[in-house]
């Protein structure tokens, strides 16, 4: 299967109740269909420095921010295909570059144990990122169930629904099972609209009718605020 390796688009986020999701799905029916992946369990390892420089910078909401993660769409094995993804955001536009690699090679590369076997512009960008930030390591494991929809017409307009968003800081491997601390209150779903241009009128209409408003929600940022930072505070208190 051919994978898209370069993305440039807007990514708009909304927190929905189950009833709101039902209404959006009804409005989507004539225009959208489940993509070839259907419902998948996504696993991601986010890399950061010892002092969480990347996520702290992101939470300051600068005009430019960036992050590096390794992602799989199933429970990985050493030879399974995973994606090393470099994601940047500048003035609301998301730029994503990714390389598909065997899981074992991907981990060894980002940990500085080997060079990437693919000599491309994207691998050079990742190499620069790794060198610039130094000593990056997996900081958090995030998983969630995703339903992804694409347009029935030729278009890059996409909609995804994420639920059962879990995070943890132990067992940081894409080969491990899914478990962790929930990041969303029960009954809420994260919807993302991904597009390079405007939102179709039918989607704008249902968002207005159901009083669904754009929000700022970062899975890693929320994990830091709710789990990682409180843990750091407790550790500091214990050593005070």
C-alpha positions as MATLAB code, in Angstrom:
seq = 'XXXXXXXXXXXXXXXXXXXXXXXXXXXXXXXXXXXXXXXXXXXXXXXXXXXXXXXXXXXXXXXXXXXXXXXXXXXXXXXXXXXXXXXXXXXXXXXXXXXXXXXXXXXXXXXXXXXXXXXXXXXXXXXXXXXXXXXXXXXXXXXXXXXXXXXXXXXXXXXXXXXXXXXXXXXXXXXXXXXXXXXXXXXXXXXXXXXXXXXXXXXXXXXXXXXXXXXXXXXXXXXXXXXXXXXXXXXXXXXX';
ca = [
       0.000    0.000    0.000;
       1.297    3.479   -0.911;
       1.422    5.931    1.971;
       1.252    9.702    1.752;
       4.450   11.135    3.196;
       3.881   14.913    3.030;
       0.883   16.843    4.386;
       0.068   20.548    4.429;
      -3.367   21.397    5.795;
      -5.512   22.918    8.507;
      -6.483   20.652   11.401;
      -9.509   21.896   13.357;
     -10.539   20.208   16.603;
     -13.908   19.894   18.324;
     -15.042   18.080   21.474;
     -18.414   16.384   20.908;
     -20.940   14.524   22.985;
     -22.150   11.198   21.625;
     -25.402   12.856   20.559;
     -23.540   15.595   18.690;
     -21.398   12.981   16.986;
     -24.549   11.179   15.872;
     -25.897   14.389   14.327;
     -22.617   15.090   12.525;
     -22.463   11.519   11.221;
     -25.993   11.872    9.841;
     -25.012   15.080    8.041;
     -21.834   13.423    6.711;
     -23.591   10.391    5.237;
     -24.231   11.762    1.688;
     -20.743   13.242    1.415;
     -18.269   11.104    3.401;
     -17.311    7.441    3.733;
     -15.048    5.423    5.999;
     -11.549    5.360    4.553;
      -9.663    2.155    3.775;
      -8.495    1.814    7.391;
     -11.990    1.955    8.906;
     -11.814    1.947   12.713;
      -8.238    1.543   13.933;
      -6.343    1.604   17.213;
      -3.578    4.170   16.842;
      -0.487    3.967   19.021;
       2.001    6.831   19.256;
       5.259    7.418   21.092;
       6.029   11.114   21.560;
       9.688   12.035   21.931;
      10.897   14.817   24.178;
      13.836   16.024   26.230;
      14.389   15.247   29.915;
      12.826   18.588   30.856;
       9.892   18.216   28.404;
      11.067   21.152   26.322;
       8.923   20.327   23.289;
       5.569   19.925   25.014;
       6.153   22.931   27.297;
       6.963   25.064   24.262;
       3.848   23.807   22.467;
       1.617   24.720   25.405;
       2.822   28.318   25.229;
       0.899   28.519   21.910;
       3.715   30.049   19.839;
       3.224   30.888   16.161;
       5.628   28.035   15.345;
       5.946   24.693   17.098;
       7.131   21.200   16.248;
       7.154   17.641   17.570;
       8.410   14.181   16.702;
       6.567   10.917   17.204;
       6.537    7.299   16.078;
       3.121    5.927   15.143;
       1.634    2.541   14.334;
      -1.865    1.541   13.275;
      -1.770   -1.845   15.021;
       0.234   -3.575   17.733;
       3.733   -3.548   16.279;
       6.378   -6.231   15.941;
      10.098   -5.631   15.167;
       9.464   -5.889   11.413;
       6.106   -4.110   11.362;
       5.754   -0.869    9.411;
       5.555    2.213   11.616;
       5.849    5.903   10.826;
       8.402    8.389   12.074;
       6.491   11.667   11.881;
       7.860   15.186   12.108;
       4.961   17.568   12.643;
       5.229   21.343   12.503;
       2.604   24.037   12.894;
       3.041   27.605   11.720;
       0.271   30.208   11.891;
      -2.482   27.549   12.102;
      -1.183   25.517    9.135;
       0.058   21.981    9.885;
       3.032   20.584    7.972;
       3.710   16.882    8.444;
       6.536   14.757    7.060;
       6.722   11.034    7.673;
       8.812    8.007    6.786;
       7.657    4.401    6.960;
      10.198    2.030    8.501;
      10.345   -1.324   10.312;
       9.595   -0.694   13.992;
      13.007   -1.853   15.217;
      14.873    0.399   12.770;
      12.653    3.389   13.559;
      13.364    3.108   17.284;
      17.116    2.639   16.804;
      17.231    5.653   14.484;
      15.467    8.142   16.765;
      17.515    6.916   19.736;
      20.752    7.616   17.838;
      21.794    3.974   17.536;
      21.877    3.902   13.713;
      21.351    5.955   10.584;
      18.090    5.874    8.668;
      18.254    3.440    5.741;
      16.236    5.885    3.618;
      18.315    8.829    2.456;
      15.663   11.445    1.660;
      14.855   15.082    2.329;
      12.513   13.964    5.103;
      15.150   11.816    6.809;
      17.534   14.791    6.682;
      14.909   16.972    8.370;
      14.432   14.386   11.111;
      18.211   14.039   11.536;
      18.490   17.806   11.996;
      15.641   17.738   14.543;
      17.322   14.922   16.493;
      20.661   16.739   16.478;
      19.163   20.089   17.422;
      17.244   18.853   20.470;
      19.769   16.197   21.560;
      19.056   13.141   23.673;
      15.405   12.827   22.708;
      13.667    9.776   24.089;
      10.109    8.399   24.291;
       8.286   10.497   26.883;
       4.719    9.218   26.681;
       2.671    6.466   25.025;
      -0.689    7.594   23.636;
      -3.372    5.387   22.109;
      -6.898    5.921   20.878;
      -9.626    4.429   18.739;
     -10.104    6.320   15.468;
     -12.799    6.358   12.817;
     -11.512    8.164    9.730;
     -13.732    9.440    6.927;
     -12.790   10.761    3.499;
     -14.836   12.633    0.907;
     -16.858   10.651   -1.625;
     -15.826   13.269   -4.198;
     -12.221   14.003   -5.246;
     -11.119   16.155   -2.322;
      -8.623   16.195    0.542;
     -11.398   16.959    3.059;
     -11.227   14.449    5.944;
     -12.984   13.974    9.276;
     -11.794   11.774   12.134;
     -13.390   10.787   15.446;
     -11.099    9.736   18.321;
     -12.295    8.119   21.531;
     -10.800    6.004   24.328;
      -7.735    8.276   24.394;
      -5.270    6.726   26.859;
      -1.795    7.785   28.012;
       0.976    6.317   30.124;
       4.676    6.772   30.888;
       5.666    3.170   31.441;
       6.011    0.300   28.961;
       6.924    2.783   26.211;
       6.803    0.443   23.238;
       4.589    0.183   20.170;
       4.801   -3.584   20.626;
       2.921   -3.442   23.937;
      -0.790   -3.680   24.624;
      -3.094   -0.680   24.884;
      -3.795    0.617   28.398;
      -3.343    3.821   30.381;
      -5.041    6.832   31.951;
      -8.055    8.276   30.059;
      -7.593   11.851   28.810;
     -11.228   12.638   27.998;
     -14.245   12.606   30.301;
     -16.564    9.684   29.612;
     -19.003   10.399   26.805;
     -16.840   12.888   24.900;
     -15.299   12.348   21.463;
     -12.570   14.358   19.750;
     -13.453   15.283   16.166;
     -10.834   16.658   13.786;
     -11.532   18.314   10.458;
      -8.537   18.168    8.118;
      -8.540   20.259    4.951;
      -6.367   22.499    2.814;
      -9.177   24.941    2.054;
     -12.618   25.878    3.318;
     -15.100   23.703    5.196;
     -18.099   22.545    3.090;
     -21.383   24.332    3.739;
     -23.136   21.164    4.906;
     -20.513   20.738    7.669;
     -20.667   24.418    8.640;
     -24.441   24.089    8.885;
     -24.459   21.107   11.242;
     -21.728   22.624   13.433;
     -23.867   25.741   13.819;
     -27.117   23.853   14.393;
     -25.580   21.626   17.087;
     -23.622   24.443   18.754;
     -20.293   22.726   18.134;
     -17.352   25.094   18.509;
     -13.684   24.794   17.641;
     -11.415   24.073   20.577;
      -7.727   23.714   21.326;
      -6.881   20.157   22.336;
      -3.468   18.494   22.225;
      -3.299   14.853   23.276;
       0.321   15.130   24.406;
      -0.293   18.555   25.947;
      -3.257   17.213   27.912;
      -1.196   14.204   29.036;
       1.480   16.601   30.301;
      -1.012   18.790   32.169;
      -3.028   15.989   33.761;
      -0.418   13.289   34.374;
       3.207   14.306   33.807;
       3.351   17.769   35.425;
       1.515   16.709   38.627;
       3.948   13.782   38.894;
       6.921   16.157   38.566;
       5.476   18.393   41.298;
       5.066   15.408   43.632;
       8.647   14.329   42.986;
       9.945   17.810   43.748;
       7.877   17.923   46.956;
       9.257   14.574   48.082;
      12.843   15.789   47.670;
      12.226   19.199   49.252;
];
